Amino acid sequence: QVQLVESGGDLVQAGGSLRLSCGGFKSIFNIKVMGWYRQAPGKQREVVATLTKDGNTFYPDSVKGRFTISRDSAKNTVYLEMNSLKPEDTGVYYCNVRSQWNEYWGQGTQVTVSS
């Protein structure tokens, strides 16, 4: 059974940095897209970064230039490097993996940015 596990969430001051990690997808075959999403209290879950198997990335304007998604295939880990954090980046961050047949989510990790 696939279980994605995120880590790295923390309380940080505005302007600070964090790196989130997601592992547990070693047994997922034919991965198409990996991504990070976040959900703030009272808001819908939104995408913050995606990475296709071909290496193409997507970032919404709200995080472009501040967030970077990357993958270490040897470690079966995907990362989200977050810089210049803002209070509006606060939320639960979820790892997402989509294969040809299924979609998987992690349990989430809390990121809180204080002003």
Disulfide bonds with the S-S distance in Angstrom:
Cys22-Cys95 2.12
